[in-house]
Amino acid sequence: MLNSESETEFVVVQKIKEGGKSREAIFEGMVIGIKGRNPGKTFMVRRIGEAGIGIERIFPLNLPTIDKVIVVKRGIEGVKRAKLYYTREKAPTEVEMNF
């Protein structure tokens, strides 16, 4: 399902229950790393928030509150890194040009 070399942008839809109500929280961003093995496999998603600040979240793959994971955009073939941590230091427009 998740390959860090081929799939770049994701939308993670998570169901959140607060009291008697439930809502969906959407987190859209670029997958910069996948760690672990089943059942403890996790993936890290990074997006640029308000004022250009980077926000990263780690999602366990088997989290029951994750409703769906949607691939928005696939990356280019030629990325030779499994972890894309180097994109933290790059400008958002520079990252978009490379992927």
Secondary structure by P-SEA (a helix, b strand, c coil): ccccccccbbbbbbbbbcccbbbbbbbbcccccccccccbbbbbbbbbcccbbbbbbbbccccccccccccccccccccccccccccccccaaaaaaac
